[in-house]
């Protein structure tokens, strides 16, 4: 669809992009070791880390896909996020102390200390696959409004956006990522609020009209409360949310890397509280925007909507209804939402590849400067993969990208959350039991996935909704690992500092972890 470029919109976006470019250049001169590149010398204050978490987790999948989900259906996908406050409390009390002890850099170093190398490698690879898919989705979503605005093909936009984000991430490391995330989180919040208020202002009945029409047509519904495993009910989505947030807070490298980059445990806890306090109201606002869009186009019908995908409705509204300049600010917020997630993903993948896959095998044979250069090369390779995935998503038929995100998380999340939970909260399960159960859980995950794809006879499938796969796989792993521990025997390792029952002496647990950054040659 050909939309006229407005100079004020272009100016707002260019100013924002120039600022991000400048931050990348500034911090590129400060990264001389992997400790600086991966965790910023562990010196960030809590408020900075909290806003960085917000920018990382709240992506263009929030800014575009959540309104799209509410526009086409209702609020049932908000149920995914209702468990956030409870899981945040667990993170503050349990997860953060584990990762802050021993100067860890990667979440999966903990799995290695607790269960051995096989679970550590599995966790690393599982994270990489999920991040690549998630980043490809985000890159595709942010390219939609840019395509509208420029008239360029989606492929050209995806490539251009991916390369720009990769530049300042590769150059500036975690410091550039964190500080750009802070700016992006502020722009994201401001842009969403601005759009929300504008829609309400334009409607004849204002917010009252949105509430009346939304209630009358069931647009605020959280879904059926029937207990039905084969449907997208409230309970299905809510349980998926518990699994999702447990996985994020306990083992997502994007979050764990911020836990350990904070200058103290107190600051890491403060960061988590700040993020959690802002995130849920913000998600609710974006669902409200989707419902308000539905009411708006009921009030002011638009024939052009018939030719748009659901994820294109909100960008279309921004570019055709909101005045020049204001639209540019909102589009900058859309770009910010994507950039903050993509830069974090690129940096976190390069971190885990070096820390969990290369350094344990190559050790001190190579200098720290070699690992720093390697991290930048890995970030470049990740960029190519993400751009390719973004182009693939642009050609895929889907209800909405938020729905695709939930399905991908469920199908490819495996038993990673179960590994962390069993590591934190049990003493019996050792590396052998965990590894065998992990392998069986991967097979079970594949079986469920093949059934959902229709590649198995109907009689062989369980008939559950795709959202349930993650919960079932993690439950299968936990039960299997615990039962195997009675056959194999309980763990014989010194678990001091590795479970909630054996936190023990701080010094002893810190001594267990060797320094992760050798001296520069």
The 8 nearest C-alpha neighbors of each residue, nearest first, counted from 0:
[[1, 2, 147, 150, 146, 148, 303, 307],
 [2, 0, 150, 3, 147, 148, 149, 4],
 [3, 1, 148, 147, 0, 4, 150, 318],
 [4, 2, 5, 1, 148, 149, 318, 150],
 [3, 5, 148, 2, 6, 149, 9, 8],
 [4, 6, 8, 7, 323, 3, 9, 324],
 [5, 7, 9, 8, 10, 4, 323, 324],
 [8, 6, 324, 10, 9, 5, 323, 11],
 [327, 9, 7, 324, 11, 10, 5, 6],
 [8, 10, 6, 12, 7, 11, 13, 327],
 [9, 11, 7, 13, 8, 12, 6, 14],
 [12, 10, 8, 327, 14, 9, 13, 328],
 [11, 13, 15, 331, 9, 14, 10, 327],
 [14, 12, 16, 10, 15, 11, 17, 9],
 [15, 13, 17, 11, 12, 16, 10, 18],
 [14, 16, 12, 18, 13, 17, 11, 19],
 [17, 15, 13, 19, 18, 14, 12, 20],
 [18, 16, 20, 14, 19, 15, 13, 21],
 [17, 19, 21, 15, 16, 20, 14, 22],
 [20, 18, 16, 22, 21, 17, 179, 23],
 [21, 19, 17, 23, 18, 22, 167, 16],
 [20, 22, 18, 24, 23, 19, 17, 25],
 [23, 21, 25, 19, 24, 20, 175, 26],
 [24, 22, 167, 171, 20, 21, 175, 25],
 [23, 25, 21, 27, 22, 26, 20, 171],
 [26, 24, 22, 23, 27, 21, 28, 171],
 [25, 27, 171, 28, 29, 23, 24, 175],
 [28, 26, 171, 170, 24, 29, 25, 23],
 [29, 27, 26, 30, 25, 24, 171, 31],
 [28, 30, 26, 27, 31, 35, 171, 25],
 [31, 29, 36, 35, 32, 28, 27, 172],
 [30, 32, 29, 35, 33, 368, 36, 371],
 [33, 31, 34, 35, 30, 36, 368, 371],
 [32, 34, 36, 35, 371, 37, 367, 516],
 [35, 33, 32, 37, 36, 38, 40, 516],
 [36, 34, 39, 40, 33, 32, 30, 38],
 [35, 37, 172, 33, 30, 173, 34, 39],
 [38, 36, 34, 173, 35, 33, 39, 350],
 [39, 37, 260, 40, 41, 35, 34, 36],
 [40, 38, 35, 41, 174, 36, 173, 37],
 [39, 41, 35, 38, 42, 34, 260, 37],
 [42, 40, 260, 262, 39, 261, 38, 43],
 [41, 43, 262, 40, 261, 260, 39, 44],
 [42, 44, 261, 262, 41, 260, 45, 48],
 [45, 43, 47, 46, 261, 266, 262, 48],
 [44, 46, 266, 270, 48, 47, 269, 267],
 [47, 45, 49, 48, 270, 44, 50, 273],
 [48, 46, 50, 45, 49, 44, 51, 181],
 [47, 49, 51, 45, 270, 46, 50, 52],
 [50, 48, 270, 274, 46, 52, 51, 273],
 [51, 49, 53, 181, 52, 47, 48, 184],
 [50, 52, 180, 48, 54, 181, 53, 49],
 [53, 51, 55, 49, 50, 54, 48, 56],
 [54, 52, 50, 51, 55, 56, 274, 57],
 [53, 55, 184, 51, 180, 339, 57, 52],
 [54, 56, 340, 52, 339, 53, 57, 51],
 [55, 57, 53, 54, 58, 52, 340, 339],
 [58, 56, 54, 53, 55, 61, 336, 59],
 [57, 59, 336, 60, 337, 61, 340, 56],
 [58, 60, 62, 336, 337, 61, 63, 137],
 [61, 59, 64, 58, 63, 62, 137, 401],
 [62, 60, 59, 65, 58, 64, 63, 57],
 [61, 63, 59, 60, 64, 333, 65, 58],
 [64, 62, 59, 60, 61, 65, 66, 310],
 [63, 65, 60, 67, 401, 61, 66, 400],
 [66, 64, 68, 61, 67, 286, 63, 285],
 [289, 67, 65, 69, 286, 68, 64, 285],
 [66, 68, 64, 70, 65, 310, 69, 309],
 [67, 69, 65, 66, 70, 71, 72, 64],
 [70, 68, 73, 289, 66, 72, 74, 67],
 [71, 69, 289, 67, 293, 290, 68, 72],
 [70, 72, 68, 69, 67, 73, 309, 293],
 [71, 73, 69, 70, 68, 218, 74, 75],
 [74, 72, 218, 69, 219, 220, 75, 68],
 [75, 73, 221, 219, 77, 69, 76, 220],
 [221, 74, 76, 222, 77, 78, 73, 220],
 [75, 77, 78, 74, 79, 236, 221, 68],
 [76, 78, 79, 75, 74, 80, 81, 283],
 [77, 79, 237, 76, 81, 80, 75, 236],
 [80, 78, 240, 237, 77, 236, 76, 81],
 [79, 81, 78, 82, 83, 77, 240, 279],
 [82, 80, 78, 83, 79, 77, 237, 84],
 [81, 83, 80, 85, 241, 84, 86, 240],
 [82, 84, 86, 80, 81, 85, 87, 244],
 [85, 83, 87, 86, 82, 275, 88, 81],
 [86, 84, 88, 87, 83, 82, 89, 81],
 [85, 87, 89, 83, 88, 84, 90, 245],
 [88, 86, 90, 84, 89, 85, 83, 91],
 [89, 87, 91, 85, 90, 86, 92, 84],
 [88, 90, 86, 92, 87, 91, 93, 85],
 [91, 89, 94, 87, 93, 88, 92, 95],
 [90, 92, 88, 268, 89, 95, 93, 87],
 [91, 93, 89, 90, 88, 94, 95, 96],
 [94, 92, 90, 89, 95, 91, 96, 97],
 [95, 93, 90, 97, 96, 249, 91, 92],
 [94, 96, 98, 97, 91, 90, 93, 99],
 [97, 95, 99, 98, 94, 93, 100, 264],
 [98, 96, 94, 95, 99, 100, 93, 497],
 [97, 99, 95, 100, 96, 103, 94, 259],
 [98, 100, 96, 97, 259, 102, 95, 101],
 [101, 99, 98, 97, 102, 509, 96, 508],
 [100, 102, 509, 512, 103, 99, 508, 510],
 [103, 101, 100, 99, 104, 259, 512, 98],
 [102, 104, 101, 105, 98, 99, 108, 259],
 [103, 105, 256, 102, 259, 106, 38, 354],
 [106, 104, 107, 108, 103, 351, 252, 256],
 [107, 105, 108, 250, 252, 255, 109, 104],
 [106, 108, 110, 109, 119, 105, 122, 123],
 [107, 109, 111, 110, 105, 106, 112, 119],
 [108, 110, 107, 112, 111, 106, 113, 98],
 [111, 109, 107, 113, 119, 108, 112, 114],
 [110, 112, 115, 119, 108, 116, 109, 114],
 [113, 111, 109, 110, 115, 114, 108, 497],
 [112, 114, 110, 111, 109, 115, 422, 497],
 [115, 113, 430, 111, 110, 112, 429, 118],
 [116, 114, 111, 430, 117, 112, 113, 118],
 [115, 117, 119, 111, 118, 120, 114, 110],
 [118, 116, 120, 119, 115, 121, 434, 111],
 [119, 117, 121, 120, 116, 122, 110, 115],
 [118, 120, 111, 116, 110, 122, 107, 117],
 [119, 121, 123, 117, 122, 118, 116, 124],
 [122, 120, 118, 124, 123, 119, 125, 117],
 [123, 121, 125, 119, 120, 124, 118, 415],
 [122, 124, 120, 126, 121, 125, 119, 127],
 [125, 123, 127, 121, 126, 122, 120, 128],
 [124, 126, 122, 128, 127, 123, 121, 129],
 [127, 125, 123, 129, 124, 128, 130, 122],
 [126, 128, 124, 130, 125, 129, 348, 131],
 [129, 127, 131, 125, 130, 126, 124, 132],
 [130, 128, 126, 132, 131, 127, 133, 125],
 [131, 129, 133, 127, 132, 128, 134, 126],
 [130, 132, 128, 134, 129, 133, 385, 127],
 [131, 133, 135, 129, 130, 134, 128, 136],
 [134, 132, 130, 136, 135, 131, 129, 137],
 [133, 135, 137, 131, 136, 132, 341, 130],
 [134, 136, 389, 388, 385, 138, 132, 137],
 [137, 135, 133, 139, 134, 138, 389, 140],
 [136, 138, 134, 140, 139, 135, 59, 337],
 [137, 139, 135, 141, 140, 136, 389, 134],
 [138, 140, 389, 142, 136, 137, 141, 393],
 [141, 139, 137, 142, 138, 143, 136, 59],
 [140, 142, 138, 143, 139, 334, 337, 59],
 [141, 143, 145, 139, 140, 156, 144, 157],
 [144, 142, 146, 145, 141, 140, 147, 311],
 [145, 143, 147, 314, 146, 142, 148, 141],
 [146, 144, 148, 142, 147, 143, 149, 156],
 [147, 145, 143, 149, 144, 150, 148, 151],
 [148, 146, 144, 145, 150, 149, 2, 143],
 [147, 149, 145, 146, 4, 150, 2, 144],
 [150, 148, 146, 151, 147, 145, 4, 2],
 [149, 151, 146, 147, 148, 1, 152, 0],
 [152, 150, 149, 146, 153, 155, 156, 147],
 [151, 153, 154, 155, 156, 146, 150, 149],
 [152, 154, 156, 155, 146, 157, 151, 142],
 [155, 153, 157, 152, 156, 390, 158, 393],
 [156, 154, 158, 152, 153, 157, 159, 151],
 [155, 157, 153, 159, 154, 158, 142, 160],
 [158, 156, 154, 160, 155, 159, 142, 161],
 [159, 157, 161, 155, 156, 160, 386, 162],
 [158, 160, 156, 162, 161, 157, 155, 163],
 [161, 159, 163, 157, 162, 158, 156, 164],
 [162, 160, 158, 164, 159, 163, 157, 386],
 [161, 163, 165, 159, 164, 160, 158, 166],
 [164, 162, 160, 166, 165, 161, 159, 167],
 [165, 163, 161, 166, 162, 167, 338, 160],
 [164, 166, 162, 168, 163, 167, 169, 161],
 [167, 165, 163, 169, 164, 168, 170, 162],
 [166, 168, 23, 170, 169, 171, 165, 164],
 [169, 167, 165, 171, 170, 166, 342, 172],
 [170, 168, 166, 375, 167, 165, 171, 172],
 [169, 171, 27, 167, 168, 172, 166, 23],
 [170, 172, 27, 26, 175, 23, 168, 167],
 [171, 173, 36, 168, 174, 175, 169, 170],
 [172, 174, 176, 175, 37, 36, 177, 39],
 [175, 173, 177, 176, 172, 39, 178, 171],
 [174, 176, 171, 23, 178, 173, 177, 172],
 [175, 177, 173, 174, 179, 178, 180, 342],
 [178, 176, 180, 174, 51, 179, 175, 173],
 [177, 179, 181, 180, 175, 176, 174, 182],
 [180, 178, 182, 176, 181, 177, 175, 183],
 [179, 181, 51, 183, 177, 339, 54, 178],
 [182, 180, 178, 51, 50, 184, 179, 183],
 [183, 181, 179, 185, 180, 184, 186, 178],
 [182, 184, 335, 180, 186, 185, 181, 187],
 [185, 183, 54, 187, 181, 186, 182, 180],
 [184, 186, 188, 182, 187, 183, 189, 181],
 [185, 187, 183, 189, 332, 184, 188, 190],
 [188, 186, 332, 184, 190, 185, 189, 183],
 [189, 187, 185, 191, 190, 186, 192, 184],
 [190, 188, 186, 192, 187, 191, 193, 185],
 [189, 191, 329, 193, 187, 332, 192, 188],
 [192, 190, 194, 188, 193, 189, 195, 187],
 [193, 191, 195, 189, 194, 190, 188, 196],
 [192, 194, 190, 196, 191, 195, 189, 197],
 [193, 195, 197, 191, 192, 196, 190, 198],
 [194, 196, 192, 193, 198, 197, 288, 191],
 [195, 197, 199, 193, 194, 198, 200, 192],
 [196, 198, 200, 194, 199, 195, 193, 201],
 [199, 197, 201, 200, 195, 196, 194, 202],
 [200, 198, 205, 196, 206, 197, 202, 201],
 [199, 201, 197, 198, 202, 205, 196, 203],
 [202, 200, 198, 199, 197, 203, 205, 295],
 [201, 203, 205, 199, 204, 200, 198, 295],
 [204, 202, 205, 201, 208, 200, 199, 298],
 [205, 203, 208, 202, 207, 206, 209, 199],
 [204, 206, 199, 202, 207, 208, 203, 200],
 [205, 207, 209, 208, 199, 210, 204, 202],
 [208, 206, 210, 205, 209, 204, 211, 212],
 [207, 209, 204, 211, 206, 210, 205, 212],
 [208, 210, 206, 207, 212, 211, 291, 213],
 [209, 211, 213, 207, 208, 212, 214, 206],
 [210, 212, 208, 214, 213, 209, 207, 215],
 [213, 211, 215, 209, 214, 210, 208, 216],
 [214, 212, 218, 210, 216, 211, 215, 209],
 [213, 215, 217, 211, 212, 216, 210, 218],
 [214, 216, 212, 213, 217, 211, 218, 210],
 [217, 215, 213, 214, 218, 212, 219, 211],
 [216, 218, 214, 220, 219, 215, 213, 73],
 [217, 219, 73, 213, 220, 216, 214, 290],
 [220, 218, 74, 217, 73, 213, 214, 221],
 [219, 221, 222, 217, 218, 74, 73, 75],
 [222, 75, 220, 74, 233, 219, 78, 223],
 [223, 221, 75, 233, 232, 220, 224, 74],
 [222, 224, 232, 225, 233, 221, 231, 220],
 [223, 225, 233, 232, 222, 226, 234, 221],
 [224, 226, 223, 227, 232, 234, 233, 222],
 [227, 225, 224, 228, 234, 232, 235, 223],
 [228, 226, 229, 230, 225, 232, 235, 231],
 [227, 229, 463, 230, 464, 226, 235, 467],
 [228, 230, 463, 464, 227, 462, 231, 465],
 [231, 229, 232, 228, 464, 227, 235, 463],
 [230, 232, 235, 236, 233, 464, 229, 222],
 [231, 233, 223, 235, 222, 234, 230, 224],
 [234, 232, 222, 236, 224, 235, 223, 237],
 [235, 233, 237, 232, 236, 238, 224, 226],
 [236, 234, 232, 238, 233, 237, 231, 239],
 [235, 237, 239, 233, 234, 79, 238, 78],
 [238, 236, 240, 79, 78, 234, 239, 235],
 [239, 237, 241, 240, 235, 236, 234, 242],
 [238, 240, 236, 242, 237, 241, 243, 466],
 [241, 239, 79, 243, 237, 238, 242, 80],
 [240, 242, 238, 244, 243, 239, 82, 245],
 [243, 241, 239, 245, 240, 244, 246, 470],
 [242, 244, 240, 246, 241, 245, 239, 247],
 [245, 243, 247, 246, 241, 242, 248, 240],
 [244, 246, 242, 248, 247, 243, 249, 241],
 [245, 247, 416, 243, 244, 249, 250, 248],
 [248, 246, 251, 244, 245, 249, 250, 243],
 [247, 249, 245, 246, 250, 244, 90, 251],
 [250, 248, 246, 247, 245, 94, 251, 419],
 [249, 251, 246, 106, 247, 248, 252, 255],
 [252, 250, 247, 253, 254, 255, 248, 246],
 [251, 253, 255, 254, 256, 106, 250, 347],
 [254, 252, 251, 256, 255, 347, 343, 257],
 [253, 255, 257, 252, 256, 251, 258, 248],
 [256, 254, 258, 252, 257, 253, 106, 251],
 [257, 255, 254, 259, 258, 253, 252, 260],
 [256, 258, 260, 254, 255, 259, 48, 261],
 [259, 257, 255, 267, 256, 260, 261, 95],
 [258, 260, 257, 256, 261, 99, 41, 255],
 [259, 261, 41, 38, 257, 258, 256, 43],
 [262, 260, 43, 41, 267, 259, 263, 42],
 [261, 263, 42, 41, 43, 44, 260, 266],
 [264, 262, 266, 265, 261, 267, 42, 41],
 [263, 265, 267, 266, 268, 99, 96, 95],
 [264, 266, 268, 263, 267, 269, 45, 262],
 [265, 267, 45, 269, 263, 268, 264, 261],
 [268, 266, 264, 270, 258, 261, 269, 265],
 [269, 267, 271, 265, 91, 270, 266, 264],
 [268, 270, 266, 272, 267, 45, 271, 265],
 [271, 269, 49, 45, 267, 273, 268, 48],
 [272, 270, 268, 274, 269, 273, 49, 275],
 [271, 273, 269, 275, 270, 274, 276, 268],
 [274, 272, 270, 276, 49, 271, 275, 269],
 [273, 275, 49, 271, 277, 272, 276, 53],
 [274, 276, 272, 278, 277, 273, 271, 84],
 [277, 275, 273, 274, 278, 272, 279, 280],
 [276, 278, 274, 275, 280, 279, 281, 273],
 [277, 279, 281, 275, 280, 276, 274, 282],
 [278, 280, 282, 281, 277, 283, 80, 276],
 [281, 279, 283, 282, 278, 277, 284, 276],
 [282, 280, 284, 278, 283, 279, 277, 285],
 [281, 283, 285, 279, 284, 280, 278, 286],
 [282, 284, 280, 286, 281, 285, 287, 279],
 [285, 283, 287, 281, 282, 286, 288, 280],
 [284, 286, 288, 282, 287, 283, 66, 65],
 [287, 285, 289, 66, 283, 288, 284, 69],
 [286, 288, 284, 290, 285, 289, 291, 283],
 [287, 289, 285, 291, 286, 290, 195, 66],
 [66, 290, 288, 70, 69, 292, 286, 287],
 [289, 291, 293, 287, 70, 292, 288, 69],
 [292, 290, 288, 294, 293, 289, 209, 295],
 [293, 291, 295, 289, 290, 294, 288, 296],
 [292, 294, 290, 70, 291, 295, 296, 297],
 [295, 293, 297, 291, 292, 296, 209, 298],
 [296, 294, 292, 298, 297, 293, 299, 291],
 [297, 295, 299, 300, 298, 293, 294, 292],
 [296, 298, 294, 295, 300, 299, 293, 292],
 [297, 299, 295, 296, 300, 294, 202, 203],
 [298, 300, 296, 297, 295, 301, 294, 202],
 [301, 299, 296, 297, 298, 302, 295, 304],
 [300, 302, 303, 304, 299, 296, 305, 297],
 [303, 301, 304, 305, 300, 306, 296, 299],
 [302, 304, 305, 301, 306, 307, 300, 0],
 [305, 303, 307, 306, 302, 301, 312, 308],
 [306, 304, 303, 307, 302, 301, 308, 309],
 [305, 307, 304, 303, 308, 302, 0, 311],
 [308, 306, 304, 305, 311, 309, 312, 303],
 [307, 309, 311, 310, 306, 312, 304, 305],
 [308, 310, 311, 312, 67, 399, 307, 71],
 [309, 311, 67, 308, 312, 64, 399, 63],
 [310, 312, 308, 309, 314, 313, 307, 315],
 [313, 311, 315, 309, 314, 310, 316, 307],
 [312, 314, 316, 315, 311, 317, 63, 310],
 [315, 313, 317, 144, 316, 311, 312, 318],
 [316, 314, 312, 318, 313, 317, 319, 311],
 [315, 317, 313, 319, 314, 320, 318, 312],
 [318, 316, 314, 321, 315, 319, 326, 320],
 [317, 319, 315, 316, 320, 314, 326, 321],
 [320, 318, 316, 317, 315, 321, 2, 322],
 [321, 319, 316, 317, 318, 322, 315, 326],
 [320, 322, 317, 326, 319, 318, 325, 323],
 [323, 321, 325, 326, 324, 320, 319, 318],
 [324, 322, 326, 325, 8, 7, 5, 321],
 [323, 325, 7, 8, 327, 326, 322, 328],
 [326, 324, 328, 327, 323, 322, 329, 321],
 [327, 325, 329, 324, 328, 321, 323, 317],
 [8, 326, 328, 324, 330, 11, 325, 329],
 [327, 329, 331, 325, 326, 330, 11, 332],
 [330, 328, 190, 332, 326, 331, 327, 325],
 [329, 331, 333, 327, 332, 328, 326, 334],
 [330, 332, 328, 334, 12, 329, 333, 335],
 [333, 331, 187, 335, 329, 186, 330, 190],
 [334, 332, 330, 336, 335, 331, 59, 62],
 [333, 335, 331, 337, 332, 336, 141, 338],
 [336, 334, 183, 332, 338, 333, 337, 331],
 [337, 335, 58, 59, 333, 334, 339, 338],
 [338, 336, 59, 58, 334, 335, 340, 339],
 [337, 339, 341, 335, 340, 336, 342, 334],
 [340, 338, 180, 55, 54, 337, 342, 336],
 [341, 339, 55, 343, 338, 337, 58, 342],
 [340, 342, 344, 338, 343, 339, 134, 337],
 [341, 343, 345, 344, 168, 339, 340, 338],
 [344, 342, 346, 340, 341, 345, 347, 176],
 [345, 343, 341, 347, 342, 346, 348, 340],
 [344, 346, 342, 348, 343, 347, 378, 341],
 [345, 347, 343, 349, 344, 348, 350, 342],
 [346, 348, 350, 344, 349, 345, 253, 343],
 [349, 347, 350, 351, 345, 346, 344, 127],
 [348, 350, 374, 346, 352, 347, 377, 378],
 [351, 349, 347, 348, 353, 352, 354, 346],
 [352, 350, 354, 355, 348, 353, 349, 105],
 [351, 353, 356, 349, 350, 355, 354, 348],
 [352, 354, 357, 351, 350, 358, 356, 355],
 [353, 355, 351, 358, 352, 350, 356, 357],
 [356, 354, 351, 352, 353, 357, 359, 358],
 [355, 357, 352, 353, 354, 358, 359, 360],
 [358, 356, 353, 360, 359, 361, 355, 352],
 [357, 359, 362, 361, 360, 354, 353, 356],
 [360, 358, 362, 357, 361, 356, 355, 354],
 [359, 361, 358, 357, 362, 356, 355, 363],
 [362, 360, 358, 357, 359, 364, 363, 365],
 [363, 361, 358, 359, 364, 360, 365, 357],
 [364, 362, 365, 366, 361, 517, 358, 367],
 [363, 365, 362, 361, 366, 358, 360, 367],
 [366, 364, 363, 369, 367, 362, 361, 370],
 [367, 365, 369, 368, 520, 519, 363, 370],
 [366, 368, 370, 519, 369, 517, 371, 32],
 [367, 369, 371, 366, 370, 519, 372, 32],
 [370, 368, 372, 366, 367, 371, 373, 365],
 [369, 371, 373, 367, 368, 372, 374, 353],
 [372, 370, 368, 374, 33, 373, 369, 367],
 [371, 373, 369, 375, 374, 370, 368, 376],
 [372, 374, 370, 376, 375, 371, 369, 377],
 [375, 373, 349, 377, 371, 372, 376, 370],
 [374, 376, 378, 372, 373, 377, 169, 379],
 [375, 377, 373, 379, 378, 374, 380, 372],
 [378, 376, 380, 374, 379, 375, 349, 381],
 [377, 379, 375, 381, 376, 380, 349, 345],
 [378, 380, 382, 376, 377, 381, 375, 383],
 [381, 379, 377, 383, 382, 378, 376, 384],
 [382, 380, 378, 384, 379, 383, 385, 377],
 [381, 383, 379, 385, 380, 384, 386, 378],
 [382, 384, 380, 386, 381, 385, 387, 379],
 [385, 383, 381, 387, 382, 386, 388, 380],
 [386, 384, 135, 388, 382, 387, 383, 131],
 [385, 387, 389, 383, 388, 384, 158, 161],
 [388, 386, 384, 390, 385, 389, 383, 391],
 [387, 389, 135, 391, 385, 390, 386, 384],
 [390, 388, 135, 139, 386, 392, 391, 387],
 [389, 391, 393, 387, 388, 392, 154, 386],
 [390, 392, 388, 389, 393, 394, 387, 395],
 [393, 391, 395, 389, 394, 390, 388, 136],
 [392, 394, 390, 391, 395, 139, 389, 153],
 [395, 393, 392, 391, 396, 390, 389, 397],
 [394, 396, 392, 393, 397, 391, 390, 398],
 [395, 397, 394, 398, 392, 393, 399, 308],
 [396, 398, 399, 395, 400, 403, 402, 308],
 [399, 397, 402, 400, 309, 396, 403, 308],
 [400, 398, 401, 402, 397, 310, 309, 68],
 [399, 401, 403, 402, 64, 404, 397, 60],
 [402, 400, 404, 64, 403, 399, 60, 405],
 [401, 403, 405, 400, 404, 399, 406, 398],
 [402, 404, 400, 406, 401, 405, 407, 399],
 [405, 403, 401, 407, 402, 406, 400, 408],
 [404, 406, 408, 402, 403, 407, 409, 401],
 [405, 407, 409, 403, 408, 404, 466, 465],
 [408, 406, 410, 404, 409, 405, 411, 403],
 [409, 407, 405, 412, 406, 411, 410, 404],
 [408, 410, 469, 406, 407, 468, 412, 466],
 [409, 411, 407, 408, 412, 468, 406, 469],
 [412, 410, 413, 408, 407, 409, 129, 125],
 [411, 413, 408, 409, 410, 469, 414, 415],
 [414, 412, 411, 415, 472, 441, 469, 444],
 [413, 415, 473, 417, 416, 472, 418, 476],
 [416, 414, 418, 417, 413, 122, 412, 419],
 [415, 417, 246, 419, 418, 414, 420, 245],
 [418, 416, 473, 420, 414, 415, 419, 421],
 [419, 417, 415, 421, 416, 420, 422, 414],
 [418, 420, 422, 416, 417, 421, 423, 415],
 [419, 421, 417, 423, 422, 418, 424, 416],
 [422, 420, 418, 424, 425, 423, 419, 417],
 [421, 423, 419, 420, 424, 425, 418, 498],
 [424, 422, 498, 420, 421, 499, 419, 425],
 [423, 425, 421, 498, 499, 422, 420, 426],
 [426, 424, 421, 427, 422, 423, 428, 498],
 [427, 425, 428, 490, 498, 424, 489, 422],
 [428, 426, 489, 490, 425, 484, 429, 481],
 [427, 429, 484, 489, 490, 426, 432, 481],
 [428, 430, 490, 432, 431, 489, 114, 433],
 [429, 431, 114, 433, 432, 115, 434, 428],
 [432, 430, 434, 433, 429, 435, 487, 114],
 [433, 431, 480, 435, 483, 434, 429, 430],
 [432, 434, 430, 436, 480, 431, 435, 437],
 [433, 435, 437, 431, 436, 432, 430, 438],
 [436, 434, 438, 432, 437, 433, 431, 439],
 [437, 435, 480, 439, 433, 438, 434, 476],
 [436, 438, 434, 440, 435, 439, 433, 476],
 [439, 437, 441, 435, 440, 436, 434, 442],
 [438, 440, 436, 442, 441, 437, 443, 435],
 [441, 439, 443, 437, 442, 438, 476, 472],
 [442, 440, 444, 438, 443, 439, 445, 437],
 [441, 443, 445, 439, 440, 444, 446, 438],
 [444, 442, 440, 446, 441, 445, 439, 447],
 [443, 445, 441, 447, 442, 446, 472, 440],
 [444, 446, 448, 442, 443, 447, 449, 441],
 [447, 445, 443, 449, 444, 448, 442, 450],
 [448, 446, 450, 444, 445, 449, 443, 451],
 [447, 449, 445, 451, 450, 446, 444, 452],
 [450, 448, 452, 446, 454, 451, 447, 445],
 [449, 451, 447, 453, 455, 448, 452, 460],
 [450, 452, 448, 453, 449, 447, 465, 454],
 [451, 453, 449, 450, 454, 448, 455, 447],
 [454, 452, 450, 451, 455, 449, 456, 457],
 [453, 455, 449, 452, 450, 456, 451, 448],
 [454, 456, 450, 453, 449, 457, 459, 460],
 [457, 455, 458, 459, 454, 460, 453, 450],
 [458, 456, 459, 460, 455, 450, 453, 462],
 [457, 459, 456, 460, 461, 455, 462, 450],
 [460, 458, 457, 456, 455, 461, 450, 462],
 [459, 461, 450, 457, 462, 458, 455, 456],
 [462, 460, 463, 459, 447, 450, 458, 457],
 [461, 463, 460, 229, 464, 228, 451, 450],
 [464, 462, 229, 228, 461, 465, 467, 230],
 [463, 465, 229, 466, 467, 230, 228, 462],
 [464, 466, 467, 468, 406, 463, 451, 409],
 [465, 467, 464, 409, 468, 406, 239, 235],
 [468, 466, 465, 470, 469, 464, 471, 235],
 [467, 469, 471, 409, 470, 465, 466, 410],
 [468, 470, 409, 472, 471, 467, 473, 412],
 [469, 471, 473, 467, 468, 472, 474, 242],
 [470, 472, 474, 468, 469, 473, 475, 467],
 [473, 471, 475, 469, 474, 470, 414, 440],
 [472, 474, 414, 417, 476, 470, 475, 471],
 [475, 473, 471, 477, 476, 472, 470, 478],
 [474, 476, 472, 473, 478, 477, 471, 479],
 [475, 477, 473, 479, 474, 440, 436, 478],
 [478, 476, 474, 480, 479, 475, 417, 481],
 [477, 479, 481, 475, 480, 476, 482, 474],
 [478, 480, 476, 482, 481, 477, 436, 475],
 [481, 479, 436, 483, 432, 477, 433, 482],
 [480, 482, 484, 478, 483, 479, 428, 477],
 [483, 481, 479, 484, 480, 485, 478, 486],
 [484, 482, 486, 480, 485, 481, 432, 487],
 [483, 485, 488, 487, 481, 428, 486, 482],
 [486, 484, 488, 483, 482, 487, 489, 481],
 [487, 485, 483, 484, 488, 482, 432, 489],
 [488, 486, 484, 485, 483, 432, 489, 431],
 [489, 487, 484, 485, 486, 490, 427, 429],
 [488, 490, 427, 484, 428, 429, 491, 487],
 [491, 489, 429, 427, 492, 428, 488, 426],
 [490, 492, 489, 493, 429, 488, 494, 427],
 [493, 491, 490, 494, 429, 113, 495, 489],
 [492, 494, 495, 491, 490, 497, 496, 501],
 [495, 493, 497, 492, 496, 501, 498, 113],
 [496, 494, 501, 503, 497, 502, 493, 508],
 [495, 497, 502, 508, 501, 503, 498, 494],
 [496, 498, 494, 495, 502, 501, 113, 423],
 [499, 497, 423, 501, 500, 424, 496, 502],
 [498, 500, 501, 502, 424, 423, 497, 93],
 [501, 499, 498, 502, 424, 426, 425, 503],
 [502, 500, 495, 503, 498, 496, 499, 494],
 [501, 503, 496, 495, 499, 500, 498, 497],
 [504, 502, 501, 495, 496, 505, 508, 507],
 [503, 505, 507, 506, 508, 502, 495, 496],
 [506, 504, 508, 507, 509, 503, 496, 100],
 [505, 507, 509, 508, 504, 510, 101, 511],
 [506, 508, 510, 504, 509, 505, 511, 495],
 [507, 509, 496, 511, 505, 510, 506, 495],
 [510, 508, 101, 506, 511, 507, 512, 100],
 [509, 511, 507, 508, 512, 506, 101, 513],
 [510, 512, 508, 509, 513, 507, 101, 112],
 [513, 511, 101, 510, 509, 514, 508, 102],
 [512, 514, 515, 511, 510, 101, 509, 102],
 [515, 513, 516, 512, 517, 102, 101, 103],
 [514, 516, 513, 517, 104, 103, 354, 102],
 [515, 517, 514, 34, 518, 33, 367, 32],
 [518, 516, 367, 515, 519, 363, 514, 366],
 [517, 519, 520, 367, 516, 366, 32, 368],
 [518, 520, 367, 366, 368, 517, 32, 516],
 [519, 366, 518, 367, 368, 365, 517, 369]]
